[in-house]
């Protein structure tokens, strides 16, 4: 019995030592497993990063270097052929064919186009994969400014640029008396009285087109104000005040006198008073 108990005790002692050893080794084994798991996760992440980077590089090369996105066509709307050629040059798009569409700066192109004196508004839109759309609104000639040369004006007194009188396909009223230093192509006139003259022309154009067509010249003077010359020779003196306010008196006078256009002058500068002088018959 004593021998059996001693053997059993030795077995239990060895099992206790083994269990103790295993418990001591458990943290080390846990650290080893954790290390290898971290290595595996890191390797996976690195692999995914490389794969993503390679995919991104391939996508970039496809987008930026392949011919699929090369600019092949530029469409325009609301822009005349003559102005189209000019804005293509201004915006740097005339030689843009074959350029990657992603490299075209649409906002910059729009800003450049708006520096053209004949453009009132414009939008530039990329249409993937290979075209560009430019939609514009041109300023329309309304009168001709005469001051050291001839320039088209729009309704807002913006100087559109020089005009060749030989190429005109219809008559325009002339505006004279504007100092040359007040004229900058692409910008509005700096002469306040010019707006008074254009207001009168706009009113005539919308309310009395027949009388508008009879206007040959509007002249502004800082001291005398506005004077209108009608076809037929009549000089209409409207003065410094708002010319539109005197339009009713002008229309009434022309309706009353059938030969009014052949008179020498009509003076409407005074309230409630119309002064005119017939032209003396030639001998």
QUITAMO-V323886 format. One line per field, one symbol per residue. ss: DSSP state (H for helix, E for strand, L for the rest). psi: psi as a letter, one per 20 degrees, with the letter a starting at -180 (. if undefined). burial: I if it has 16 or more other ideal C-beta (glycine too) atoms within 10 Angstrom, else O. A space follows every 50 residues. Layout:
ss: ???
psi: ???
burial: ???
This chain:
ss: LHHHHHHHHHHHHHHHHHHHHHHHHHHHHHHHHHHHHHHHHHHHHHHHHH HHHHHHHHHHHHHHHLHHHELLEEEEELLLHHHHHHHHHHLLLLLLLLLE HHHLLHHHHHHHHLLLLLEEEEEEEEELLLEEEEEEEELLLLEEEELLLE EEELLLLEEEEELLHHHLLLLLEEEELLLHHHLLLLLELLLHHHHHHHHH HHHHHHHLHHHHHHEEEEEEELLLEEEEEELLLLEEEEELLLHHHHHHHH HHHHHHLLLHHHLLEEELLLLLLLEEELLLLLL
psi: hhgghgghghghghhgggggghhhighghghgghghgggggggggggggg gggggggggghgghiqihjpohpoqqpjprgghghghgggikihkipiqp hhipnhgggghghiiphipgqqqpppnqikrppoproqppphrpponjap qqqahjkpoirqpohijpiqqqqqprjpqhijoopirqqjohhhhgghgg hggghhhmhghgiipgqppqphgibppppqpiipoooibirohhijhghg ggghhgohkhiirgqpokippkpppqoqpppq.
burial: OOOOOOOOOOOOOOOOOOOOOOOOOOOOOOOOOOOOOOOOOOOOOOOOOO OOOOOOOOOOOOOOOOOOIOIOOIOIOOIOOOIOOIIIOIIOIOOIOOOI IOOIOIOOIIOIIIOIIIIOOIOIOOOOOOOIOIOIOIIOIIIIIIIOOO IIIIOOIIIIOOIOOOOOOOOIIIIIIIOOOIIOOOOOIOIOIIOIIIII IIOIIOOOOOIIOIIOIIIIOOOOIIIIIIOOOIIIIIIOOOIIOIIOII OOIIOOOOOIOOIOIIIIIOOOOOOIOOOOOOO
